[in-house]
Amino acid sequence: MSSILIKSATLVNEGKQQVADVFIKDGFIEKIGASLDVSAEKEINAVGKYMLPGCIDDQVHFREPGLTHKAEIFTESRAAVAGGITSFMEMPNTVPNTVTQELLEQKYEIAAQRSLANYSFFMGATNDNIEEVLRTDPSNVCGIKIFMGSSTGNMLVDNEEVLNKVFSSTPMLIATHCEDEQTIRHNMETFKAKYGEAITPEMHPLIRNAEACYKSSSFAVDLAKKHGTRLHILHISTAAETALFDNTIPLRDKKITAEACIHHLWFSDEDYRTKGNWIKWNPAVKSASDREEIFQAVLDGRIDVIATDHAPHTIEEKMQSYLKAPSGGPLVQHSLLAMLEFYKQGKLSLEMVVEKMAHNPAILFRIDRRGFIREGYWADLVLADLSASTSVNRENVLSKCGWSPFEGYTFGSGITHTFVSGNLVYENGRLLEAGAGKRLAFEQR
């Protein structure tokens, strides 16, 4: 469908709201205005609905290749667009790990055929692939990912000489998972000595504790300052870490930035009693006071981006004992709804939801013509009904894993339409088109 006219939506964009029509043609927003007099192949009445720029999730794990019993690019992009996420950036700890240019391009080939959302994939750094890392093209790859904390296979980068070389050599954005491995191993040995195999999920934030996070994050910040690197620290989980970031510099000029994830804003360590391994993530969900300070850092600009760290595992895997159950969970289908819930609770504005989930990722990653409702930009758009309700149960979870940490919760909003690169891919509960997503382009040079 080459043309769509959306009538009388309330646009939330660039710090303001206005009622307007939006005309989409050949993938792009051609015209924005009141009572547009244009003909289109499809017309949508959006009276009473809010139009947001599509969310850009800068941290997901879609598990393909190699872990497709948990998730696939198709299934997870399906869940993403149903939740209002129109673009994603996926992590390299698939199997095999994405640590060569050839393996990186293989993931792009899969996405080109199967992704309903726009896509990009991080190049993974290891202790011994610096030459491959430096071959990465900044015009069509979102960034370099460094696990400064344990992860799959050979993805842990703990060689200080290698870290210095990567931080000093690449002009691209470096995204980091920051947890100090030695601290975590020491804590785990202590808990195993005391509890043996009887360690419970409630102990997770004590094993992967605030000290481990702050020690690694502060080290990454020091490296970035030393080398003038563009550093983006993912999934901030502690109050202490928020002090590492500046809110006095415009985002376009920031070299050191931060992301918070939905689960660290929604849950606290009190929830382990009822949720157990279903909210076992790395970094761990921590105390209510940590959660409140992270939220405050989102509000005051120390934290720039809201994302998910969507990382599905099967129900069977999550039902194992704490020591055997993997960390991570599915979130893309409900992340925008969770943020809209915070808006309805009076915790932040709609304009800030859009800023943290669409505008800022586009600015931070220097994405070409996305993240805003502007004439000449790609038509990545979402229509939300703030008077609707969305109940979460296993029957309506679209992620391949078939569960959600939000099961049993009813959100006070609903996503009615999602447009990806000008294609209507989701409408009132129905997925309409496969393979609509496009490879993101960047202006990183």
N, C-alpha and C positions, 0 to 999 in steps of 0.2 A: 504494500500500500504506500503510494508515494506522497499522499497529502492527507492531513488530518487537521480539523479545526476544533479546538477545545474552547467552549463558550463559557464565559462568566465565572471563571475560577478565581479564588482569592489567592493571588501569588504571594508567596513568602520568599523574599529574595533580597540580598544585600541590605539587610537591616530594616526593611520596611514591608508593608503589606498593601496590595492594591487589587481591586477587581478588574480583570482584563480577559480578553480573548488571546489565544496563542495559536498561530498558524504554523504547522509543520509541513515542510516540503522536502522530499529527497533526503531525509535524515536530519535536516537542520531546522532550527527555529528561524523561520523567514520573517515573521511579523508578530509583534506584540502590541495590542491596543484595545481600545473600547469599541465594541460593536463592529468588528472587522467585516467588511463586505467582500468576501472572497468565497470561491467555490472550492469544495474539498471532497474527496472520495468518501471520507467518513467524518461525521460531526458528532461531538460528545457534549452533552449538556452537563456542565460542572458547577451549576449553581449550588452554593452551600458547601462546596468541597474546597479544600486547600491544595494548591499546587506547590510542590517543593521541587527543587533540583534533585535529581536522583542521588542517593547516598553513594559515597565512594569509601569502600571498606579497605583500609590499607594493611589488613592482616588477617588472612584466612589460610586454612589448611584444608584443601579439597581432596587430598589423598591419592591423586592420580598422577603418575603411575604407581603401581606396586602395592597399594593398600586399598584397592577398590572394593574389598568386602566391607569397608567402613563408609566409603563415600566415593563419588565420581564428580568430575567437573560438571557433567550434565545435571546430576541430581542436586548438587549443592548450588549451582547457579540458578536452578529452578526455584529452590527455597529462597535464594537471595532476591530474585526479582519479585517474588510474591510478597517479600517483606520490604520492598522499596529500595533495595540496593541495586544500582544499575552498573556499577564498576567494582571490580575487586583486584587486589594484589595478593598473590598466593606465595606461600613460603616453600623453601627448597628441601625440607626434610621429608620428601617422598622417597620411594625406593625404585631405582637407585637415587641417592641424593643428587640434587641439581647442582653439580659442582664443575661441569664442563659446558662449553658453549653448545656442543652437540646435544647434550641432554636438556639444556635449557630450551633450545629450539624445538625439540620433540614435544615439550609441553605446550608450546605455542601452537604447534600443528594440531594437537588434540583439541585445544580450546577453539581454534578456528572452525572446526567441524561441529563442536558440541555445546559450546557455551551460550546460554541465553543472555548473559550479561557481558559487558565489556571487561577486558582482562589484561593483566600484566603479571609477570612472574619475577620474583627476586632471584638473582644469582647468589648461590651459597658460597661462603668462604670457609676454608678449612685451614689446618696448620701447614698444608703443603700444596695449595693450588693458586698461589698468588698470580702467576702468569696468566692463568685462565680468567681470574677475576679482572685483571687489568685489560683484557680483551673485550669486556662487556661494552655494548653500545648504549650510551646514555640517552640516545634519541628514541629508543624503543624498548628499554628495560627500566623498570621503576627504581631499582636500587640494588645495593649489595646487602645481604643479610649475614650477620655474625651472631652465632649463639655463644654468648659469654656465660654459659651455664649449660649443663648437660642436655643432650638431645640425641636424636637418632644417629646411629652409625658414627661417622667421623666428623660430625658437624660441630663438636665442641672446639672452639678456638681458645686455647689457654697458653699459647706461646707468645710471650710479651714482645719478642722481636718481630714475629709475624704481625701481631696487632699494630705495632708501630709502623710497619711497612705498608699495611693496608690503609691505615688512617692517613698516612702521609702521601700516598701515591694516587689514590683514586679521586677524581673530581666529582664522583657521583655521591648521592646520599647513601649513608650507611645506616641501616636499621639494626638495632641490637636487642637481643633478649639478655637481660642482665640479672644473673644470680651467681653468686660466688660458689663455685663447685666445692672447694675445700671446706667451706663453712657448712654446706649441706651434708657432705659426707661425714663430717665430725658429728653433726647433730643426729644423723641417722644411726651411726654407730652407738651413740649414747642411748637413743631410744630403743634400739634393738637389744642392747645389753640389759635394759630395764624391763622391757615388755616382750621380748622375743618376737614371735609372729603375731602377737595380739595387738599390734599398733592399730589405732582406729583413725578414721578420717579427721576427727577433731584435733589430732596431733599434727596434721599436715602443715598448718601455718606456724607451728613451733619448730618443725624440721626445716622447712623452706621459709625461714623467718625473715624479719625485717632487716636484720644485720646482713644477711646474705645478699639481699636486694640492694641495700644502700652501698655496701662495699663495692659491688660490681658496677652499679650505675655511676657512682662518683668517680671510679677509675675510668670509665668510658668518657665521662665529661672532661676529665683531666687530659685524656689523650686527644680529644677533639679540640680543646683549647690550645694544646701544644702544637697541633698540626694545622689548625684552621679548617678542620673537617666539618662537612655537613652531617650532623649526627641526629638521628631520630630514635629515642629510646621508647620501646614498645611497652605496653601493658604495665603502667606504673601501679604498684599495689600497696605502697606505704606512704604515710604522712611525711616521713623523713625525706623521701626522695623528691617530694614536690619543691623543697627548698633549693634544689639544684637548678631550677629553671627560672628564666627571666620573663617578666610580663611588661617590661618597659620598652621593648623593641618591636616594631611592626613585624608581622610574620614573614613578610617578603625579605626582610633583612636578617632574620634569625638564622644562626648557624646551628644552634642546639635546640631541639624541640622534643616534645613528649606527647605520648598517646595514653589515654585511659580506655579501658574496655568495659563493656556493659556489666559483666559479672562483678567487677570490682566496685561498680557504682550501685549495684542492686543488692547483692548479698553481703553478709558478714560472717565471722566465725561462729556466731550463734546458730546459723543455718545448717552447720554440719550435723547437728543432732537429728534433723529431719531429712536433710538432703543427702548426707553422706558423700559417697563417691560421685554422685551426680553433679556436685559442684567442686570436684577435685580438679583444679587447674594448676599450671605452673606459669607464673608465680601464683602462690596460694591466695585465695580469698582470706583477708585478715580481719582486724577488729573493726567494730563500728566506728571508732574514732579515726582509724585509717580511712575508711570509706568516706566519712564526712570531710576530711581534709582533701582527699582527692577530688571530691565534688566541688569544694571551694576553689581548688586550683583550676578546675574547668571553668568556673564562673569568672575568675579574675585573670585568666589568660596565661597562667603558668603552664597549663596543659592545653595543647592546641587542637587535638583531634580525638574523636570518639570512634572506636572500632569494636570488633568482636573477638578476635583470636578464635574464630569458629574452628573447632577441631574435633570432629565427630569420632566416636568409638561405638562399637556395637553394644547393645544392651547386655549381652553375655559378658563382654569384657568388663563393663562397668559394675556388674553384679559380683565380681570377684572380691576377695579380701583386699584391704587397703594396699598392702604391699604389691599385689598383683594387678590391681586395677590401674589402667593408664590414666594420665591427666588430660583433660580437655573435654569439650562438649559443644553441641551445635547451638548457634545463636543468630545466624543471619536472617532467619525468617521473622524474628521478633525484636531485633535490635532497634529499629525505628519506632515500633510500637512501644517499646520500653521507654524510649526518650520522650515520646509524646505523652506517656503516662506521667513522667516527671513534670512535663509542662502542665498537665491537668491538675497536678498536685501543687502547682504554684512554685516549683523549685527553679525553673528557668523559663526563658521565653521561647516561642516558636522560632524567632529569628536566630537565637543562639543554637537551637537544635540544628538548623540549616547551616549555620556557620561552622559548627564542629564536625558535621557529618558530610558536608558537600563542599562548601567554599574553601575551608582550610586545607583539606586533603589536596584539592586541586592546586591551591597556591603553593603548598609545601613541596609537592612532588613536581610542580611546574607542568601540569598536564595540559595538553593542547586542547582548548575550546570545550572544556567540560567543567561541571561543578557550579554553574550559574545559569539562571534563566535570562539569556541575552540573545538578541538577534544575531545570527551568524554562528551561534554555538550549536554543537550537537544537541539534538532533542533527547536528553536523558531527563525524564520527568516522572513525578509521582503525584497521584491524586489521593488524598487522604480524607476520610470522613470522620470528623472528630465527635460525631454524635452516634457513631456505630459502636459495636462491641465485638471483640474477638476472643473467643475462649480457646485455650490451648489444650489439646488432648492428643493421644498417640495416633488417632485416626486422621488428624489433619496436619500432622507434621510431614513436611515434604523432604527433609533431609533423609538420605538413605538409611541412616541409623535408626530412625523411627521413634525417637524420643526427644524430649526437651526438658531443660531444667525449669521451665515455666509451666510444666504440666499442672493443670488444675487452676491456673490463674486466668482471669478474664480481663483483658485490656479494654480501656474505654475509648478505643479508636479502631478504625479499620483502614486497610489499604485497598482501594478499589481499582486503580489503574496504574500500570507501570509501562513507561516507554523507554526503550533502549535504542539509542542511535536512530531515533525516528520511527522505530517499529513498536507497535502496541503488542507487548508480550504477555501482559497479564490484565485480565478484565473481570472483575466481580467473581473471583474464585477460579477462573479458568485460565490456563496457560495456552497461549495462542500460537506461538511460533518458536521453533527450535533454531539454534545457530544464528541468532540475531546479533550477538555481541561482536565487537570489533576490538582489535589490538589497540591499547592506549598508546598515544604518542606523547613525547615529552620535549620540553625546551630546557634541557639541563646543561647544554654546552656553555 
